[in-house]
Amino acid sequence: MLSIVLSYFRQAEALAWQLEFLREFPNDKFQLVLVDDASGDEVAHELLSASPIKSKLITILDEVPWNIPGSRNWGMVFADGAVCLRTDIDHRPTERTMAWLLGLNLAKAEVLSFGRVSASGERLSPHTDSFALRKEDYWEIGGYDENLSGAYGQNAKDFLARASGRLQIQAAPYDLVLRSDFISEGGSRSLSRNRRLLRRLNRKGRGRRILRLATNISVQEFNG
């Protein structure tokens, strides 16, 4: 089974867009794992409970600004599939990509990255934080480092640096669609804080401690 792991923060239109697409595929072939990063409302619950899709909702209860790595990690904890598509909620597979993913088997340490197209079909640059990978490989690298929560960016860069030489990353043959009009709310998207922090963490080398699963959560299942 394939697990599609997405993070969510007050993006109702983007979630509805995902659910409308996913309901067209066999419900026994995949699950949606949605991590609500302390949105503070019931919108994600309402949309998932009204959908026929097999899904899990993990709600982070602690408010941590830009808790991107925490969301990534909790989603991968609760993914039931051996293979996971890990991407952002404003990205989804094309129909051809989804059909291919449902039959995908990955060898150990094999990771696929994705090209992108816009909703109108325009070719875009690849997304550095969208992967198909095995759940066990994600955790063998240590997952995302929650030290990098609190500001936007650098999370995938750090994960890929730690994965260098251990995971074999190659381009997938099919694309993801990006809806760039789905802009998440939140604080500053400045990269400077995490760039500075990542430099300090990298100087620690092998003595570095990877922080993960540092927040409280609740979990709900739908159509399981």
C-alpha positions in Angstrom: 0.0 0.0 0.0 1.1 3.6 -0.7 0.9 6.2 2.0 0.5 9.8 0.8 1.9 12.0 3.6 0.9 15.7 3.6 1.3 18.6 6.1 -1.6 21.0 6.6 -2.0 24.5 8.1 -5.3 26.2 7.4 -5.3 25.2 3.8 -8.9 24.1 3.3 -9.0 24.7 -0.4 -5.8 22.7 -1.0 -7.1 19.8 1.1 -10.4 19.8 -0.8 -8.4 19.8 -4.1 -6.4 16.7 -2.8 -9.5 14.8 -1.7 -11.4 15.4 -4.9 -8.5 13.9 -6.9 -7.8 11.0 -4.5 -11.4 9.7 -4.4 -11.1 8.6 -8.0 -8.6 5.9 -7.0 -9.1 2.5 -5.3 -9.5 3.1 -1.6 -7.7 -0.2 -0.7 -4.5 0.8 -2.6 -3.5 3.8 -0.6 -4.0 5.9 2.5 -3.8 9.6 3.1 -1.8 10.7 6.2 -2.6 14.3 7.0 -0.7 16.2 9.7 -2.5 19.3 10.9 0.2 21.6 12.3 -1.8 23.2 15.1 -4.3 25.0 12.9 -6.6 25.5 15.9 -9.8 24.6 14.1 -11.8 21.6 13.0 -11.7 22.2 9.2 -9.4 19.3 8.4 -11.4 16.9 10.6 -14.6 18.0 8.9 -13.2 17.5 5.4 -11.7 14.1 6.1 -14.8 12.8 7.9 -17.0 13.7 4.9 -14.6 12.0 2.5 -14.7 8.3 1.5 -10.9 8.1 1.5 -9.0 6.0 4.0 -7.1 8.5 6.0 -5.4 9.4 9.3 -5.4 12.9 10.8 -2.5 13.6 13.1 -3.1 17.0 14.9 -0.1 18.6 16.5 -1.3 20.2 19.7 1.7 22.5 20.4 2.1 25.7 18.5 5.6 25.8 17.0 6.0 28.3 14.2 6.9 26.6 10.9 7.0 23.2 12.4 7.7 21.6 9.0 10.1 18.9 10.2 7.8 18.0 13.0 4.9 17.6 10.6 7.1 15.5 8.3 8.2 13.2 11.1 4.8 12.6 12.6 3.3 11.8 9.2 6.0 9.2 8.6 5.4 7.6 12.0 1.7 6.9 11.2 2.2 5.9 7.6 1.1 2.3 7.1 2.5 1.9 3.6 6.0 0.5 3.0 6.3 3.2 0.3 5.4 6.8 1.0 4.9 9.8 -1.2 6.1 12.7 0.9 5.1 16.1 -0.5 3.4 19.4 0.2 -0.3 19.9 0.2 -0.1 22.2 -2.8 1.4 19.4 -4.8 -0.4 16.2 -6.0 0.3 13.6 -8.6 -1.0 13.7 -12.1 -3.5 10.9 -12.9 -0.7 9.0 -14.7 1.7 9.5 -11.8 -0.8 8.3 -9.3 -1.6 5.1 -11.3 2.1 4.4 -11.5 2.7 5.1 -7.8 0.0 2.6 -6.8 2.1 -0.2 -8.2 5.5 1.1 -7.2 8.0 -1.1 -5.4 11.2 0.5 -4.3 14.5 -1.3 -3.5 16.3 -0.6 -0.3 17.8 2.9 -0.2 16.1 3.9 -3.5 14.4 7.3 -3.5 12.6 9.1 -6.3 12.4 12.9 -6.8 9.7 14.5 -8.9 9.5 17.1 -11.7 6.6 19.5 -11.6 4.1 21.1 -13.9 1.7 23.9 -13.1 -2.1 23.5 -13.2 -2.0 24.8 -16.7 0.7 22.3 -17.8 3.7 24.6 -17.7 7.0 22.9 -16.9 8.5 24.0 -13.5 11.7 23.4 -11.6 11.7 20.2 -9.5 10.6 20.4 -5.9 13.4 19.7 -3.4 11.0 18.4 -0.7 8.9 15.9 -2.6 10.0 12.2 -2.5 8.8 8.7 -2.9 10.8 6.6 -0.5 10.5 3.6 1.8 9.4 4.4 5.4 12.3 2.4 6.8 14.9 4.4 4.8 13.4 7.7 6.0 14.0 6.6 9.6 17.5 5.1 8.9 18.6 8.6 7.9 17.1 10.0 11.2 14.0 11.7 9.7 13.8 15.5 9.7 15.6 17.5 12.4 13.1 19.4 14.5 15.9 21.7 15.6 15.1 23.4 12.3 11.5 24.2 13.3 10.7 27.8 13.8 11.5 29.2 10.4 10.9 28.3 6.8 13.4 26.3 4.8 16.6 24.2 5.0 14.7 21.1 6.2 15.0 19.1 3.0 18.6 20.4 2.3 19.6 19.0 5.7 17.9 15.6 5.2 19.5 15.2 1.8 22.9 16.1 3.1 22.6 13.4 5.8 21.3 11.0 3.2 24.3 11.5 0.9 26.1 8.3 0.1 23.3 6.2 1.8 20.3 6.8 -0.4 20.2 6.6 -4.2 18.1 9.5 -5.4 16.9 9.5 -9.0 14.2 11.3 -11.0 10.8 9.7 -11.2 9.4 9.2 -14.7 6.3 11.2 -14.0 5.4 14.6 -12.5 3.5 16.3 -9.7 1.1 19.2 -10.3 1.7 22.4 -8.3 -1.1 24.8 -7.4 0.9 27.9 -6.6 -2.2 29.8 -5.6 -2.6 27.7 -2.4 -0.5 29.9 -0.2 -0.3 28.8 3.5 -0.7 31.3 6.3 2.0 31.8 8.8 4.9 33.9 9.8 7.9 35.1 7.9 9.2 32.9 5.2 12.8 34.2 5.7 15.4 31.5 5.2 18.1 33.3 7.2 17.4 31.9 10.7 17.6 28.2 9.6 20.6 28.9 7.4 22.5 30.1 10.4 21.3 27.3 12.6 22.1 24.7 10.0 25.7 25.9 9.8 26.0 25.6 13.6 24.5 22.1 13.5 26.8 21.0 10.7 29.8 22.2 12.6 28.9 19.7 15.4 29.4 16.8 12.9 28.9 13.4 14.3 28.3 14.8 17.7 25.1 16.4 16.5 21.8 15.3 18.1 18.8 14.9 15.8 15.7 16.2 17.5 12.4 14.5 16.5 8.9 13.8 17.8 9.1 16.7 20.2 5.5 17.8 20.2 2.2 16.4 21.6 -0.4 15.0 19.1 -3.8 13.5 18.8 -4.7 10.9 16.1 -8.0 10.1 14.4 -8.7 7.5 11.6 -11.4 7.6 8.9 -12.6 4.7 6.8 -9.9 2.5 8.1 
